[in-house]
């Protein structure tokens, strides 16, 4: 398994998962992922303990992921089935406020909040079978939900 990160760290392809370099520490974080090429993929949040060798994610207690088969998964359980299935070219939005994780497709909420997330979590992208995902951290395609903003890096005074 080998995931490849290209285009200055925004494109994920190959086979496996990749985490963002910083945890989500602010109260309301938002990021987007463009589905550049379909295949097997997963988008969501994960801890550093997540199994990054198993796409599309959501197969362990450490990841909460919207998968390419339109199912939101955690701990190898189906939390919700969404409709319609995301397609190549769609923009997937991820909003997290430390209480709920919400997913969006092309700016529209999927109305399937995920709760019970614990620990320090990071943006997580999983790919396999030809999927290509681009993470969007600024200059969003769709307006974030009210009160949500791009991921802020924790500032240290030391």
N, C-alpha and C positions, 0 to 999 in steps of 0.2 A: 504494500500500500504506500502510495506516495502522493501527497497533495502538493500542488505547485502554486506558488503565489507570485503573480507577475503584475505588470503595469503599476509600478510604484506602490505595491502592497494593497491594491484594491481588487484585483481579480483572483479568484480561486478556481482551479481546475485540477484534473487528475483524479485521485481516489483517496478519500479520507476527509478529515475535518481540520479547520483552522479556527483559532480563537483570536479575538482582538487583543491588543497588547496591554490594554488597561481595563480594570474592572469598572462596572457602572456604579459610581459612588454618589452621584447627585440624586436628588429626590425624583426627578422625572426625566428619563433619557429616551431619545428617539434616534433610530437609524433606519436606513432603507437598503434594500438589496435588489439589484436588477437581475432578472432571470435572462441572462444573455443567450444561453443555449440549454434546451431541456435535456433531461436524463434523470438520474436519481439524485435528488438534492434534499437538503434540510437547512432551515434558517431559524435561529432563535437565540437562546441563552444557554450557557453551560459553565460549570466550574472548571478549574484547572484539573480536577480529578476525572473529567469525562473521558470516555474511550473515543479518541479521535481517529481510530482505525476503522470504525464501523459507520459508514454512511447508511442512511441519512440522519443519524443521530436519534435521540429520544429513546435509545435502547437501554439506558442505565439511569440510576437515581440522580445523576449529575447533569442531565440535559433536558431542556424543554424546547421542543422543535416542531415547526410546521414543515411537513414533508411533502415531497413531490406527488404523492398519491392523495393529497388533500386531507390528510389526517394529522392532527396535532398529537404528538406523542411525548410521554415521559415514563421512565422506568419500564419500557417495553409495553406500555398500555396505551390504548387509544383514548384520548381525552375528549376529542371532538372530531367530527367529519364536516368539512366545509364544502360549500358549493357556490359558484362553479370552481373547478380545479384550476389553479394558476397555470398560465400558458407562457411560452417563450415571449419575451418582451415585456412581461408584466413587472410592475414595481411592487415589492413586498415591503411593508412598513412594520417596524417592531417598536412598540412603546412599553416601557417598564417603569413603574413607580414604587417598587419595593413591596407592593401589595399585590398588584396584578400585572400580568404580561398580556398585552393585546396585540393581535396581528391585523394588518390591513393589506388589501390588494387594490392597487391603483387608487389609493386614497380612501377606500371604503372599508369600514370596520367589519371584521368577520363575526363580531358579536359572540365570541367564544373565549372569554377571559380565562387565564390560567392563574391559579393562586397557589400558595404553599411553597413558593420558591425560597430556599434558604441558602445562606452562604454568599461568598463573593462571586458574582457572575460576570461573564464576559460575552460580548457578541460572538455567536458561533455560526459558522458556515460549513456545511458538509456537502461533498460532491462525489459522484461516481457515474459510470456509464455515459460519459461524454458531457455531463452537465458543466456549465460555466456560470459562475455567479460573480457580480461586481458589487462590493459594498459601497454605499454612499453615506459619507459622514458629515458632509456640508452641502450646501446648494441642493436641497431636496427637490424632488420632482413633485411632491405633494406637501401641502401644509401639515406640519405635525399637529397632533391633537392639542387643544387648549392647555397651556401651562407646560407643555413638553418642549424640550430643546435638544440640540445636538449633544453628543457625549462630551462632557467636560473632563479634562485631565485633572487629577488631584494635584493641587499646588502645595509644595512643602516650603516652609520658611527656613529650614535648616540647611 
